[in-house]
Amino acid sequence: MSKSARLWVTYSKSAIGYSRDQKATVEALGLTRLHQTVEHADTPQIRGMIHKVQHLVKVAEAEKSA
């Protein structure tokens, strides 16, 4: 994990019917609409949030810009 590592997180499945804390985690990631993509730093905290809602999101590593 380097300092410049980035992750793209895409909201791929609705959180309707899931627990309140999972909905809050999706919102804390900055996701408000389906198919929305946000970019985050690759930190242990973000990885933990993604792990909690891994069934609702898709993750890709952002390419390094030159």
Beta strands, then each sheet from edge to edge (+ up, - down):
strand 1: 6-11
strand 2: 37-41
strand 3: 57-61
sheet 1: 2+ 1- 3+
end
